[in-house]
């Protein structure tokens, strides 16, 4: 074989191999596209244009959505106060984290408050005048021209009484909340009645009303131009009270409460485990299952065919032969990659979707998390 013929043969071979490679790539793409179109049109009755406008896969969820609860701060779980299927009200305690250190800080802060209060009351007690500390004398405001010192003193005393009343009201709210938490826990274990729980709720409501009233009164007194500013010992009392309030707030953060009224759907927490805001899975999942809906993923090419208020039918493999009436309540304004049917790495041929919420009628036997198909009826049917 001559060199020229050898070169021609190599060129033809390279061209043939290139053509085969291109053909294989096109075949793979055609196969993927065919599989996707087959999945799109091969669903039951999806091609029956007379009855269904389009079909979309979805999952059943509570009307509130699934609320995933994490720890607001890092800590060791001391108690899990609920079980799966327990019904809870908004604000009820679900989990308690270890709070020994936080309670020690609160006790120290409250001791400081008591010490500063005693010093304040002794300085302002009626009787023989006692020399005040230089810092306290410097902190006292000078009398305004033409204003009696007695009036100033009376208003300062009124401000102190209002500050004390607010502090007492804050403690009453904390105590009423603790009583309500205890009643809720005992009600779930059967150790308390519904009447006890309602009485505790009423007690907390009264304490909160009193707290609002006392705070409003303090604001009114402080807004009076004739009310003097706190002196040195008054300021010390206010600072220590603020420190005690911060310690109490730190303890409150160690109690994880229900953000809504609903049912406990899942628990992933055990006493002794470390809870952190960045945990891979939530400590609990709750939701309002009094009403259900379906979060469906509608092919972006069909979004123009579906409208809010449109009727739909839900079918589930678990209930073959049954249909559940539903109605479109929301259509997302954004197109995203699908998640319900996603498997592994995303392909360039995967279809993007629009999330659609479909409210279910009541009652129905569908369970939260169940995969279903949503069949959208044509308009007017």
Buried (B, 14 or more C-beta within 10 A) or exposed (E): EEEEEEEEEEEEEEEEEEEEEEEEEEEEEEEBEEEBEEEBEEBEBBEEEEEBBBBBBBBBBBBBEBBBBBBBEEBEBBBBBBEEEBBBBEBBBBBBBBBEEBBEBBEEBBEBBEEBBEBBEEBBEEEEEEEBEEEBEEBBEEEEEEEEEEEBEEBBEBBBEBBBBBBEBBBBBBEBBBBBBBBBBBBBEEEBEEEBBEBBBEBBEEBBEBBEEBBEBBEEBEEEEEBBEBBBBBBBBBEBBEBBBEBBEBBBBBBBBBEBBBBBBBBBBEEEEEBBEEBEEBBBBBBBBEEBBBBBBBBBEBBEBBEEEBBBBBBBEEBEEEEBBBBBBEBBEEEEEBEBEEEEEEEEEBBEBBBBBBBBEEEBEBEBEBBBBBBBBBEEE
